[in-house]
Each structure stands twice: as C-alpha cells, then as structure tokens.
C-alpha cells in the first residue's frame, strides 16, 4: 500500500515560516516609531501602551479606524507599495486631530492571498513613516494570509488608532459663531478619497495606464494618484496649544459638502470662496475629462484642501503666519454666516462677488 503524501498548511497556500520571517524584517521599522509609553515585544498577543494618567486631569480617549479604499488598486497596478501605509495612518490620525486628540498608538491589519515579503515590508515601512509623521507608536498588527479570498498580488489594509485629549480641550464646534473665519490647509493631492471616480475617468473612460503622462501633471497618472495623504498632526497640535481653535474639519469621503456640516452648528452656514486657494491640476483634469458637475466634485474630492480650521477673525492673521512657519500652505477660504431656515449648510461664492 502506497502511503499518501502528508498535506501541510503551506500546501493549502499559507506559509507560516514566511510570516515569521516577515515579522523579523519589520521589527526595525516598528521600533523606529517607539514612544516611551509603548513597551512589550513585537509579536506578542497584544500591543502594550501605558497611559500616563498624571499627565492629564481628565483624559478622554478618542479612537478611529479606516482604510484607504481603492487607492490600493493603483498601488498594486503600479507595483509601488512604499507610500500606501502613510495613507493608512493618515486616514485615522487626521480624524483624531479633528477633535483635538494627540495620536498615541496605531495598529494595522494586512490581508493578502499570499505573503510577498518585499511588498509587505514596503507596506510596513510606509506605515512606520506615517506613524513617525503623526508622532504615534506602531505597537502591533495582524497579517492574514487568505488564499481563495484574495488573488496573488492582491491585499487589503485597515488601521486602528487611539489618541487622547483633555476633556475641557475637546474640539466639537460648539463655540463656532457668525463672523469666524475658515482657514484651509492645502492637500498633497487627491489623498485617499474619490479614487473610484478618478479611476473610472482616467483608466476606463480615457483608457490611460498608470505610466501615461497628462499635460499639467508633474508625474505620471499613477504616481500622481499615489501621492501620499498629507498628515497634519504636528502642525495642528502646535496651533491647538497656542490658539483658540473652534473647529477642525478633515476633508475626506464626502468632500466639502458632507464634512463641513459635521462640525458647523445648524444655526450657521459655511460660506466658501471657490477661487481663494490653488487647486492642484489633477482635479481640473478629472472634472473636465469626466464631464463632472462642480458640486459633485466638491462632494467627492478634497479639491486641494485637506483640512480646515475655524478660528475667530482676530486670530486668523497670526494663525496663518504660524501655519506657514510650520510648513503648511494655508489661506482663508471662507467664513461663517447666519443660516436661514431654507439655506444649505455650505454655500459657495466667487471672490469677486
């Protein structure tokens, strides 16, 4: 009788040894994000973080989880995986700072059909860079090899972040009033929202590939869309400490139309001056080539403004100077007005009106 060959987990598509090798390769990147409150060994069952309760009078923990949507498809199409991790961290940490919270620690989840060591290490390298830009520690994560769910070369990402803010320093928009000014902080490009529409226009309708060049763009189409999301944490923590910030708005999914009302009180209306900032050419190209309505653009994309800060008019000039000194490109893009009963939360106007 012929003995059947023994079947292993590796035969089923899951390579435990490669997963262990991956953990060893990423340890230096994880270590580079360390904060004094983070301790424990990489590879433990849970990440450890000691919250210094003596540092805060009444600490409020703020958490956020997110992914990067179909920007992953572009990274995989271009074979470029070293910046997508920055996007992953940015999506969560930029959400935390909106409420005034300092990001403390971050965890990642990578799901793939088959671990590719080079690709996976590049992803973690990007995540570590995003954590360093955000000032938070990468304390753990999970890499799941799932053949049959994902094809070879495919992967998905998710991130989870926790931050802290003093209860009396929580930013919720409740102090926003008529006459306040809205300062916009420039984005680095398309960031991580609206990529499905961008892909449809550029790759389906125009039949372009990622390496094609379009007049007006500095990089190829694929590299332009892969520009990593700008992380605003350190700049915003600085101004929150020194100015009376009334509201912060992260322009993500929903663009201007859906995100501004999340922080502006119902009694108020945000009046946005459309041509008051320099809009990156990628948005004009997508709108014109795709024949997209302007309001649809403002509901899908950040249009060149990744973050908004609401402040009193008397502080706006000094705040602009500080933001410029911190390396941000910022400008007054609107103001807060009284909202009539039938008026929208967001109104757009031209500078010369």
C-alpha positions as MATLAB code, in Angstrom:
seq = 'XXXXXXXXXXXXXXXXXXXXXXXXXXXXXXXXXXXXXXXXXXXXXXXXXXXXXXXXXXXXXXXXXXXXXXXXXXXXXXXXXXXXXXXXXXXXXXXXXXXXXXXXXXXXXXXXXXXXXXXXXXXXXXXXXXXXXXXXXXXXXXXXXXXXXXXXXXXXXXXXXXXXXXXXXXXXXXXXXXXXXXXXXXXXXXXXXXXXXXXXXXXXXXXXXXXXXXXXXXXXXXXXXXXXXXXXXXXXXXXXXXXXXXXXXXXXXXXXXXXXXXXXXXXXXXXXXXXXXXXXXXXXXXXXXXXXXXXXXXXXXXXXXXXXXXXXXXXXXXXXXXXXXXXXXXXXXXXXXXXXXXXXXXXXXXXXX';
ca = [
       0.000    0.000    0.000;
       1.398    3.391   -1.063;
       1.402    5.909    1.744;
      -0.234    9.217    0.799;
       1.901   12.328    0.920;
       1.299   14.384    4.046;
      -0.511   17.655    3.368;
       0.653   20.828    5.123;
      -0.759   24.289    5.724;
       1.765   25.539    3.147;
       0.206   23.216    0.561;
      -3.079   24.996    1.248;
      -1.455   28.336    0.479;
      -0.464   29.604    3.940;
       3.270   29.848    4.665;
       3.844   30.197    8.422;
       7.621   30.367    8.044;
       7.352   33.267    5.611;
       5.005   35.052    8.017;
       7.552   34.656   10.818;
      10.305   35.942    8.532;
       8.132   38.944    7.733;
       7.797   39.808   11.435;
      11.558   39.730   11.860;
      12.096   42.007    8.852;
       9.658   44.688   10.048;
      10.872   44.915   13.660;
      13.312   47.776   12.902;
      10.541   49.841   11.299;
       8.234   49.295   14.252;
      10.993   50.165   16.708;
      11.574   53.453   14.888;
       8.061   54.630   15.877;
       8.501   53.952   19.601;
       7.209   56.281   22.303;
       8.249   55.991   25.943;
       4.740   54.809   26.864;
       4.907   51.854   24.471;
       6.534   48.676   25.735;
       6.447   44.928   25.230;
       7.751   42.693   22.470;
       6.722   42.742   18.838;
       4.825   39.555   18.098;
       3.046   39.393   21.444;
      -0.672   38.705   21.507;
      -1.482   42.331   22.247;
       0.235   45.701   21.988;
       1.022   47.440   25.271;
       0.784   51.159   25.995;
       0.961   52.847   29.381;
      -1.258   55.928   29.617;
       0.397   58.461   31.923;
      -2.643   59.465   33.980;
      -0.604   62.019   35.929;
      -0.081   63.974   32.700;
      -3.829   64.544   32.256;
      -6.505   65.894   34.589;
      -9.456   64.327   32.787;
      -8.238   62.313   29.776;
     -10.641   61.323   27.008;
      -9.547   58.517   24.701;
     -10.501   59.013   21.059;
     -10.334   56.131   18.578;
     -10.537   55.861   14.816;
     -10.352   53.086   12.250;
     -10.158   53.343    8.466;
      -8.673   52.022    5.257;
      -7.504   53.615    2.007;
     -10.226   52.413   -0.359;
      -9.430   51.716   -3.984;
      -6.143   53.600   -3.821;
      -4.873   50.076   -3.164;
      -5.741   49.146   -6.748;
      -3.446   51.868   -8.030;
      -0.582   50.824   -5.736;
      -0.947   47.251   -6.970;
      -1.223   48.359  -10.601;
       1.950   50.461  -10.310;
       3.839   47.905   -8.220;
       4.591   50.702   -5.730;
       3.778   49.885   -2.124;
       6.039   52.110   -0.009;
       3.641   55.040    0.456;
       0.223   53.399    0.817;
       0.978   52.820    4.500;
       1.355   56.567    5.004;
      -2.166   56.955    3.619;
      -3.431   54.303    6.016;
      -2.066   56.080    9.083;
      -3.149   59.492    7.809;
      -6.783   58.470    7.452;
      -7.041   57.610   11.150;
      -4.708   60.147   12.757;
      -6.118   63.077   10.765;
      -9.550   62.053   12.040;
      -8.326   62.104   15.649;
      -6.810   65.589   15.491;
     -10.179   66.984   14.366;
     -11.321   66.611   17.991;
      -8.028   67.874   19.374;
      -6.675   64.429   20.246;
      -2.975   63.577   20.095;
      -2.462   60.171   18.415;
      -0.847   57.703   20.830;
      -0.649   54.324   19.144;
      -1.568   52.593   15.910;
      -2.263   49.008   14.824;
      -2.504   47.696   11.271;
      -4.234   44.800    9.554;
      -2.979   43.402    6.249;
      -4.979   40.740    4.417;
      -3.493   39.082    1.353;
      -3.776   35.965   -0.758;
      -0.119   35.112   -0.382;
       2.562   36.977    1.546;
       5.091   38.665   -0.684;
       7.928   39.647    1.645;
       9.160   42.584   -0.422;
       5.690   44.059   -0.868;
       4.664   43.510    2.754;
       7.861   45.055    4.107;
       7.327   48.118    1.884;
       3.798   48.485    3.249;
       5.009   48.381    6.846;
       7.816   50.797    6.006;
       5.141   53.265    4.861;
       3.015   52.659    7.954;
       6.041   53.313   10.159;
       6.751   56.547    8.282;
       3.117   57.629    8.766;
       3.374   56.881   12.476;
       6.564   58.938   12.760;
       4.892   61.852   10.964;
       1.926   61.513   13.359;
       4.040   61.041   16.491;
       2.328   57.785   17.429;
       3.769   54.343   18.167;
       3.127   51.318   15.966;
       2.512   48.744   18.696;
       1.108   45.774   16.790;
      -0.906   44.430   13.925;
      -2.019   41.361   12.033;
      -1.074   39.908    8.681;
      -3.602   37.386    7.396;
      -2.761   35.084    4.500;
      -6.086   34.091    2.914;
      -5.772   32.179   -0.357;
      -9.136   31.853   -2.051;
     -10.259   35.248   -0.782;
      -7.516   37.339   -2.393;
      -5.628   36.616   -5.601;
      -1.829   36.564   -5.626;
      -0.612   40.161   -5.562;
      -3.809   41.484   -4.010;
      -4.043   42.817   -0.479;
      -6.260   44.963    1.701;
      -5.339   47.273    4.557;
      -7.078   48.565    7.656;
      -5.762   50.677   10.501;
      -6.797   51.486   14.054;
      -5.555   54.397   16.142;
      -6.131   55.691   19.676;
      -5.465   59.240   20.835;
      -6.040   61.309   23.944;
      -7.312   64.801   24.706;
      -8.168   66.661   27.900;
     -11.930   66.737   28.294;
     -12.023   70.533   28.531;
      -9.851   70.797   25.389;
     -12.123   68.625   23.227;
     -12.916   70.399   19.944;
     -16.542   69.898   18.924;
     -17.511   73.049   17.004;
     -19.954   74.257   19.660;
     -18.173   77.624   20.019;
     -18.293   78.436   16.292;
     -20.233   81.631   15.624;
     -21.101   84.060   12.844;
     -18.062   86.039   11.716;
     -15.495   83.306   12.334;
     -13.124   82.536    9.510;
     -12.375   79.223    7.831;
      -8.726   78.569    7.066;
      -7.887   75.843    4.568;
      -4.704   73.766    4.710;
      -3.512   72.556    1.334;
      -3.694   68.863    0.497;
      -0.889   66.982   -1.218;
      -3.284   65.950   -3.971;
      -6.163   63.533   -4.154;
      -5.312   61.869   -0.793;
      -7.375   58.679   -0.252;
     -10.927   59.555   -1.258;
     -12.652   59.632   -4.627;
     -10.231   57.161   -6.215;
     -13.061   55.044   -7.659;
     -14.320   58.025   -9.654;
     -10.775   59.064  -10.602;
     -10.015   55.529  -11.800;
     -13.210   55.420  -13.861;
     -12.448   58.686  -15.633;
      -8.722   58.177  -16.167;
      -8.354   54.433  -16.676;
     -11.756   53.364  -18.030;
     -13.136   56.361  -19.939;
      -9.782   57.725  -21.187;
      -8.174   54.271  -21.387;
      -4.938   55.541  -19.820;
      -2.444   53.410  -17.941;
      -0.575   54.357  -14.792;
       2.616   55.358  -16.616;
       0.906   57.763  -19.039;
       1.621   61.469  -18.744;
      -1.034   64.187  -18.977;
      -0.221   67.817  -19.698;
      -0.263   69.787  -16.477;
       0.805   66.933  -14.203;
       4.298   66.696  -12.753;
       4.206   62.905  -12.586;
       2.572   60.056  -14.469;
      -1.130   59.492  -13.803;
      -0.475   56.558  -11.478;
       2.187   58.325   -9.426;
       0.045   61.455   -9.198;
      -2.817   59.453   -7.702;
      -0.388   57.712   -5.335;
       0.889   60.927   -3.740;
       0.641   60.094   -0.012;
      -2.010   61.796    2.086;
      -0.662   64.788    3.981;
      -0.508   64.268    7.740;
      -1.352   67.458    9.652;
      -0.866   66.219   13.226;
       2.216   68.087   14.375;
       1.129   71.407   12.864;
      -2.358   71.180   14.333;
      -1.153   70.107   17.776;
       1.031   73.221   17.751;
      -1.759   75.651   16.902;
      -4.273   73.951   19.205;
      -1.852   74.606   22.052;
      -1.402   78.295   21.164;
      -4.680   79.451   19.597;
      -8.381   79.235   20.404;
      -9.319   76.742   17.706;
     -13.105   76.431   17.456;
     -13.369   73.692   14.879;
     -11.268   71.387   12.705;
     -12.601   69.621    9.610;
     -10.887   66.709    7.871;
     -11.919   66.714    4.206;
     -12.254   63.016    3.453;
     -15.125   60.994    1.968;
     -17.980   63.413    1.320;
     -15.680   66.292    0.430;
     -16.761   69.804    1.405;
     -20.482   69.120    1.163;
     -20.748   66.348    3.755;
     -17.795   67.068    6.068;
     -18.283   70.756    6.873;
     -21.781   70.220    8.386;
     -20.278   67.651   10.792;
     -18.698   70.488   12.774;
     -20.591   73.688   11.829;
     -23.609   74.315   14.148;
     -27.042   74.109   12.488;
     -27.631   77.806   13.074;
     -24.567   78.629   10.965;
     -23.600   78.402    7.334;
     -20.104   77.955    5.909;
     -19.549   80.352    3.008;
     -16.686   79.030    0.880;
     -14.898   81.262   -1.620;
     -14.208   78.912   -4.512;
     -11.168   80.542   -6.118;
      -9.352   81.521   -2.901;
      -6.773   78.711   -2.998;
      -4.588   76.986   -5.566;
      -6.310   73.802   -6.683;
      -3.990   71.001   -7.893;
      -4.430   70.331  -11.632;
      -5.462   66.683  -11.091;
      -8.919   67.848  -10.004;
      -9.441   70.068  -13.057;
      -8.333   67.216  -15.311;
     -10.747   64.746  -13.699;
     -13.645   67.224  -13.845;
     -13.101   68.261  -17.459;
     -12.236   64.838  -18.880;
     -15.060   63.180  -16.959;
     -17.628   65.937  -17.559;
     -18.377   66.012  -13.827;
     -20.620   68.614  -12.218;
     -18.751   71.013   -9.935;
     -20.884   70.251   -6.877;
     -20.255   66.543   -7.435;
     -16.532   67.299   -7.403;
     -16.873   69.149   -4.098;
     -18.784   66.226   -2.640;
     -16.293   63.560   -3.737;
     -12.835   65.158   -3.574;
     -10.860   67.425   -1.245;
     -10.256   69.823   -4.178;
      -6.877   70.825   -2.788;
      -7.930   71.415    0.830;
      -7.144   68.509    3.152;
      -8.023   70.159    6.438;
      -9.977   73.225    7.598;
      -9.616   75.194   10.807;
     -12.291   77.531   12.171;
     -10.995   80.458   14.221;
     -12.116   83.947   15.233;
     -11.330   86.706   12.739;
      -8.997   88.463   15.187;
      -6.722   85.399   15.361;
      -6.738   84.413   11.688;
      -3.756   86.514   10.502;
      -1.454   85.325   13.282;
      -2.648   81.761   12.767;
      -1.857   81.921    9.049;
       1.653   83.140    9.862;
       2.147   80.297   12.325;
       0.911   77.669    9.874;
       3.263   78.992    7.211;
       6.163   78.782    9.690;
       5.162   75.173   10.375;
       5.423   74.323    6.672;
       1.729   74.385    5.816;
       0.292   76.153    2.792;
      -2.767   77.839    4.273;
      -5.238   80.546    3.285;
      -8.576   81.983    4.353;
     -11.076   80.126    2.165;
     -14.350   81.175    3.756;
     -16.295   82.452    6.716;
     -19.189   81.548    8.969;
     -22.515   83.287    8.336;
     -26.006   83.075    9.764;
     -28.004   80.294    8.161;
     -31.534   80.929    7.009;
     -34.234   78.317    7.510;
     -34.130   77.024    3.934;
     -30.449   77.649    3.252;
     -27.823   74.895    2.816;
     -25.083   74.290    5.383;
     -22.423   75.083    2.781;
     -22.658   77.933    0.293;
     -20.113   78.566   -2.469;
     -19.335   82.009   -3.834;
     -16.727   83.650   -6.049;
     -14.112   86.034   -4.651;
     -15.348   88.935   -6.762;
     -18.985   88.630   -5.721;
];
